[in-house]
Amino acid sequence: MSILGALRKVTGGAAEVEITVAEAKRGTKAKVTVDVQIGSAAVKAKRIYVNLRASEVIDLPRYSAPSQPGAQAGSSIIHVQSNEQVFTQEFAIAEAKELAAGSTQQFTAEIDIPANQLPTLTGKNVRIQWQASAGLDVAWSTDPSSGWKDITVT
């Protein structure tokens, strides 16, 4: 059995989840659309949710570091990477629902984009990365989820 087959056995291939985030501006609400395609068995979702996060990502591919601590001469070129999550929030966009087998459902909501966070930024060595994900909260298995999708916040 393949890894994907094993995963579907655990989750029952319960649902495919996709998320779309419309224009996201700091200090305003952004429209989100969550599309759900239910598999061969009905799904009892305790709720449908959206997660939003922002991260500071640093990537220095050629950083010159001293070969030994305190050394006066000599250095090594190393690759420095760091990822720090600076914002996270979860939004419930629908309450408990039974989703029929084989059905396609769409949920829309507005989520707050905070004014006090930096916008999406891509520099030479640093970036501010915004991402959103959507999922179904189910009791009996791993939550079917869209996975994290990059979004642009202005």
Backbone hydrogen bonds, N-H to C=O, Kabsch-Sander energy under -0.5 kcal/mol:
donor,donor_aa,acceptor,acceptor_aa,energy
6,A,2,S,-2.5
7,L,3,I,-2.5
8,R,4,L,-2.5
9,K,5,G,-1.8
10,V,6,A,-1.9
11,T,7,L,-2.9
12,G,8,R,-2.0
14,A,11,T,-1.0
16,E,37,Q,-2.5
18,E,35,D,-2.5
20,T,33,T,-2.3
22,A,20,T,-0.5
22,A,31,K,-3.0
24,A,152,T,-0.7
25,K,23,E,-0.6
27,G,113,I,-2.3
28,T,25,K,-1.7
30,A,111,I,-2.9
32,V,109,A,-3.0
33,T,20,T,-2.7
34,V,107,F,-3.2
35,D,18,E,-2.2
35,D,33,T,-0.5
36,V,105,Q,-3.1
37,Q,16,E,-2.5
38,I,36,V,-0.6
38,I,103,S,-2.9
39,G,14,A,-3.2
43,V,99,L,-2.5
45,A,43,V,-0.8
45,A,97,K,-2.8
46,K,137,D,-3.6
47,R,137,D,-0.7
48,I,94,A,-2.2
49,Y,135,G,-2.4
50,V,91,F,-2.7
51,N,133,S,-3.0
52,L,89,Q,-2.7
53,R,131,Q,-2.5
54,A,87,F,-2.2
55,S,129,Q,-2.3
56,E,84,E,-2.9
57,V,55,S,-0.6
57,V,127,R,-2.9
58,I,82,S,-3.0
59,D,125,N,-2.8
60,L,80,V,-3.4
63,Y,60,L,-0.6
63,Y,78,I,-2.8
65,A,63,Y,-0.8
65,A,76,S,-3.1
67,S,74,G,-1.3
71,A,68,Q,-2.4
76,S,65,A,-3.5
78,I,63,Y,-3.0
78,I,76,S,-0.6
80,V,60,L,-2.7
80,V,78,I,-0.6
82,S,58,I,-2.3
84,E,56,E,-2.6
85,Q,83,N,-0.5
86,V,54,A,-2.3
87,F,54,A,-1.5
89,Q,52,L,-2.3
91,F,50,V,-3.1
93,I,48,I,-2.7
93,I,91,F,-0.6
94,A,48,I,-1.4
97,K,45,A,-2.4
99,L,43,V,-3.4
99,L,97,K,-0.6
100,A,98,E,-0.6
102,G,39,G,-2.5
103,S,100,A,-1.9
105,Q,36,V,-2.9
107,F,34,V,-2.6
109,A,32,V,-1.9
111,I,30,A,-2.6
113,I,28,T,-2.9
117,Q,114,P,-0.7
120,T,153,V,-2.7
121,L,128,I,-1.6
123,G,126,V,-2.9
127,R,57,V,-2.3
128,I,121,L,-2.1
129,Q,55,S,-2.7
129,Q,127,R,-0.6
130,W,128,I,-0.5
130,W,151,I,-0.6
131,Q,53,R,-2.6
132,A,149,K,-2.3
133,S,51,N,-2.1
135,G,49,Y,-2.2
136,L,144,P,-2.1
137,D,47,R,-2.7
137,D,135,G,-0.5
138,V,136,L,-0.9
146,S,134,A,-2.7
149,K,132,A,-2.6
151,I,130,W,-2.3
153,V,151,I,-0.5
154,T,24,A,-2.6
